[in-house]
Amino acid sequence: MSDGDVDEDLLALLRKSLGIDGDNTPTPAKTRILEDAKYVCDSSTDVAIDMRGTKAAAASIWTLIREKEFNTRDWSKHELHPKARDSSTVDFIFLMDLINFCFWSDNKEPEEKFAVEYGDRKWTGYWSLVAAIQRALDQGIPITSPTFWVNEAECTDELLKEVFKSATSEEMPLLDDRICCIREAGNVLRERFNGTFATCIEEANGSAAALVNLLVGSFSCFDDRHRFEDVTVRFHKRAQILVADLWACFEGESYGYFHDIDTITMFADYRIPQMLHSLGCIQYSPPLDSHIRKLKLIESGHPWELQLRGCSIWCIELLRREISRQHPESHINAILIDFFLYDTMKEQEMKGRECIPHHRTRSIWY
């Protein structure tokens, strides 16, 4: 080969290393969450998927989704979720999912559990967070503005604690951790993204996976990685649900358009494993089952907790595949299944029909 010739093999290798193929098409972004979940599931000794139960549950879930006509439009129907489809809602959703974690209470008396008073009623769980944000906005506090978060002269810790003030004697769990997340996010957005999360969406270029990776790589409080049997596994619950909420709120358009939205998995938390167990999709070993029923704490990163999360992600994927196999026209993804099961589990909780408690882990990851 002469000095003027091009080494095509070397050029191809260079393109690949830069994430560009021979047609100048960017290599699709991958989160590897699903692959890591399968690894955890295959290695799990205390949580197991019941294939027969999963197949039966798939039929039931699809029937109920059709009967209730459940779809992305249900997201905006809730009275507390924002209705505008503009940048103000993007800011709202970013804050909401930035601190969307750990709402369960140790209090056995319902009236003593953490709650937020708004609109002539008390809101608990996830809805307490959304209610607190709406209440602050109604009071003229620019709580969804990243510029406000970094102005510690105005946005003091005392003011933030007042924004998330409880209507009971129990304060919002992990409140100091939430404030730290808000401060970190404000600084990162100011320093790297022109002070707005909308810039992150633009940089992801319509890719859900790319946006998840951008969040995880830029904000430490979204980096939901753990060590399982000496292997790093990714769950990224809040980064994924942030993308999913954008997609649902904007119904796949504008800020919610993602060409690869189906790469998003379910959101590994404490409610979906509970629901999957109730449906007969997953089973627990006797020690884990006893531990959960006795309401004992499981430390974040404990093998039990990682198995619960990993097996749940993979189980939802199996449910999705079974529904798609039985109903090719369904076009269902893990997001809709997760949203549906979460809402169903909350309904059962309110009616006192829980078959087993959810596992208890205190962390900022979910």
Disulfide bonds with the S-S distance in Angstrom:
none
